[in-house]
Amino acid sequence: MLRKSKRKVRKQSQAGFTLLEAAFALTVNTMVLLLMMGGMEVIRTANIQLEKTQDAEWHLFLIQLEHELEDELLVQKTSTTIRTKSQNPADSAAYTYEFRINKVLRYKNGAGYHPMLLHVKALKYEVTNEGFSIQATLSDNQTRRAHLILPKAPI
C-alpha cells in the first residue's frame, strides 16, 4: 500500500510546468516579439525611403519633361503615348513619349530611346484645352498627377 501512494505522489508532482520552464517560454516569446518589432521598424523605414525616392524621381521626370517640351507642339496622343514636334521650322525632330514595360521612354524620330521614368505600374495621358495631364502610379502604389501646358499642332 505504501508503494501505491508514492506512485500517486510522483504522478501528481510531475503534472504541469515548472517555474523554470514557464520563465524560459516567456523569455523565448519575448525575444521573438522583439525581433518581429525590429523587423517591422526596418520595413516601415524602407517604405518611407522608397516613397521619398519615388517622389524625387517623379519631380525630376516632370522638370525634365517640362524643359524638353518648351518649344514643342502636341501632334498625337493615345492613353499611353504622346507625340510632339518642334515649333521651330529648322528643327524637324519628332519626339514620342511612351509608357512601355514599366517605364516612360522618349524616342527621337522613332529611333533609339531614353528612359525618362522607371518603376511605373500604370500611366495615362489625357489631353486638355491647354495641354495634357499625366496620371502615373509608381511602384510605391501611390498615384501622382501633373498637368503640363503644351500647344496643339495646327491640323
C-alpha positions as CSV (number, residue, x, y, z in Angstrom):
1,M,0.0,0.0,0.0
2,L,2.9,2.3,0.7
3,R,4.1,1.8,-2.9
4,K,0.8,2.9,-4.4
5,S,0.7,6.2,-2.5
6,K,4.3,7.0,-3.6
7,R,3.4,6.5,-7.2
8,K,0.4,8.8,-6.9
9,V,2.5,11.5,-5.3
10,R,5.1,11.2,-8.1
11,K,2.5,11.5,-10.9
12,Q,0.8,14.5,-9.3
13,S,4.1,16.3,-8.8
14,Q,5.1,15.8,-12.4
15,A,1.9,17.4,-13.8
16,G,2.2,20.9,-15.3
17,F,5.2,23.2,-15.9
18,T,7.9,24.1,-13.5
19,L,8.6,27.7,-12.8
20,L,11.9,27.4,-14.8
21,E,10.1,26.1,-17.9
22,A,7.5,28.9,-17.8
23,A,10.2,31.5,-17.4
24,F,12.1,30.0,-20.4
25,A,9.0,30.0,-22.6
26,L,8.2,33.6,-21.6
27,T,11.8,34.6,-22.5
28,V,11.6,32.9,-25.9
29,N,8.3,34.6,-26.7
30,T,9.7,38.0,-25.7
31,M,12.7,37.5,-27.9
32,V,10.5,36.6,-30.9
33,L,8.3,39.6,-30.3
34,L,11.3,41.9,-30.1
35,L,12.7,40.5,-33.3
36,M,9.3,41.0,-35.1
37,M,9.1,44.6,-33.8
38,G,12.6,45.3,-35.1
39,G,11.7,43.8,-38.5
40,M,8.5,45.9,-38.7
41,E,10.5,49.1,-38.0
42,V,13.0,48.2,-40.7
43,I,10.1,47.6,-43.2
44,R,8.5,50.9,-42.2
45,T,11.7,52.8,-42.7
46,A,12.3,51.2,-46.1
47,N,8.8,52.2,-47.2
48,I,9.3,55.8,-46.2
49,Q,12.7,55.9,-48.0
50,L,11.1,54.3,-51.1
51,E,8.3,56.9,-51.1
52,K,10.8,59.7,-50.8
53,T,12.8,58.2,-53.7
54,Q,9.7,57.8,-55.8
55,D,8.7,61.5,-55.2
56,A,12.2,62.7,-56.2
57,E,12.1,60.6,-59.4
58,W,8.6,61.9,-60.2
59,H,9.6,65.5,-59.8
60,L,12.8,65.1,-61.7
61,F,10.7,63.5,-64.6
62,L,8.3,66.4,-64.6
63,I,11.1,69.0,-64.6
64,Q,12.9,67.2,-67.4
65,L,9.7,66.8,-69.4
66,E,8.7,70.4,-68.9
67,H,12.1,71.6,-70.1
68,E,12.0,69.3,-73.2
69,L,8.5,70.4,-74.2
70,E,9.2,74.2,-74.0
71,D,9.2,74.7,-77.8
72,E,7.1,71.6,-78.8
73,L,3.7,71.2,-80.2
74,L,1.3,68.3,-79.4
75,V,0.8,66.2,-82.6
76,Q,-0.8,63.0,-81.4
77,K,-1.9,61.3,-78.2
78,T,-3.1,57.9,-77.0
79,S,-3.7,56.8,-73.5
80,T,0.0,55.7,-73.1
81,T,1.8,57.7,-75.9
82,I,2.3,61.4,-76.7
83,R,3.9,62.6,-80.0
84,T,5.3,66.1,-80.3
85,K,7.2,68.2,-82.9
86,S,9.2,71.3,-82.7
87,Q,7.7,74.8,-83.2
88,N,10.9,75.8,-84.9
89,P,10.8,75.0,-88.6
90,A,14.5,74.4,-88.7
91,D,14.2,71.6,-86.2
92,S,12.4,68.6,-87.9
93,A,12.8,66.3,-84.9
94,A,9.7,64.5,-83.6
95,Y,9.6,63.1,-80.1
96,T,7.5,60.3,-78.7
97,Y,6.9,59.8,-75.0
98,E,5.6,56.2,-74.5
99,F,4.8,54.1,-71.5
100,R,6.2,50.6,-72.1
101,I,7.4,47.8,-69.8
102,N,7.1,49.8,-66.5
103,K,9.0,52.8,-68.0
104,V,8.3,56.0,-69.7
105,L,10.6,56.1,-72.7
106,R,11.4,59.0,-75.0
107,Y,12.1,58.4,-78.7
108,K,13.6,60.9,-81.1
109,N,12.4,60.4,-84.7
110,G,11.2,56.9,-83.8
111,A,14.8,55.7,-83.2
112,G,16.7,54.9,-80.0
113,Y,15.2,55.6,-76.6
114,H,15.9,57.4,-73.4
115,P,14.3,56.2,-70.2
116,M,12.5,59.1,-68.5
117,L,10.8,57.5,-65.6
118,L,11.3,54.0,-64.1
119,H,9.2,51.7,-61.8
120,V,5.9,52.8,-63.3
121,K,2.9,50.5,-62.7
122,A,0.4,52.4,-64.7
123,L,0.4,55.6,-66.7
124,K,-2.4,57.6,-68.5
125,Y,-2.2,60.7,-70.6
126,E,-5.2,63.0,-71.1
127,V,-5.5,65.9,-73.5
128,T,-6.9,69.2,-72.1
129,N,-7.6,72.6,-73.7
130,E,-4.2,73.9,-72.5
131,G,-2.0,70.8,-72.9
132,F,-2.2,67.4,-71.3
133,S,-2.4,65.7,-67.9
134,I,-0.4,62.8,-66.7
135,Q,-1.6,60.3,-64.1
136,A,1.0,57.8,-63.0
137,T,1.1,55.0,-60.4
138,L,4.6,54.2,-59.4
139,S,5.9,51.1,-57.6
140,D,5.1,52.5,-54.2
141,N,1.4,52.3,-55.2
142,Q,0.8,56.0,-54.9
143,T,-0.9,57.8,-57.8
144,R,0.7,61.1,-58.9
145,R,-0.8,63.7,-61.2
146,A,0.6,66.6,-63.2
147,H,-0.7,69.0,-65.8
148,L,1.6,70.4,-68.5
149,I,0.8,73.2,-70.8
150,L,1.6,72.4,-74.4
151,P,0.1,73.9,-77.5
152,K,-1.5,71.6,-80.1
153,A,-0.2,71.5,-83.6
154,P,-2.5,73.1,-86.3
155,I,-4.4,70.4,-88.2
